[in-house]
């Protein structure tokens, strides 16, 4: 019985360590971590490529899975509205460029899907789930302002509502900024 208690305690402590170490987050107003990653066409993108624009940077677990497809297609369908407001959309997962190319072609995704095969960018954004034998990105989205600062975070984002939440917040943030400047 005593060994069961010790093992149970170790399992609980291990779970707590994993939970709290994977739920770290960045802060609003903080400069977003830089990245340098290839997209589905092997074109390299960096955070500075989006300087002067709003950026919806969304992390997702895996290409061509139900939730990730729903989220990507939602951003695809709302892309025109986001672009009209001066925003770009970029998806990131740990899948490779070939997987991204197939996914983008299949669902006609007209925005970059970045291949974070080293998992460094997902880790920098505290969006990496590392189970030891498998790693994947947590469904988190960061709305980054034109100066490269984090304006909004959507942690454990809803696959179906994420793009509409980003659009609504972008409108609010721009209205607030417009009010400040008038």
Secondary structure, DSSP 8 states (H G I E B T S, - for coil): -HHHHHHHHHHHHHHHHHHHHHS----TTSB----EEE-TTS-EEEGGGGTTSEEEEEE-S-TTSHHHHHHHHHHHHHHHHHHHTTEEEEEEESS-HHHHHHHHHHHT--SEEEE-TT-HHHHHTT-EEE-SS-EEE-S-EEEE-TTSBEEEEETT--TTTHHHHHHHHHHHHHHHHHHHH-
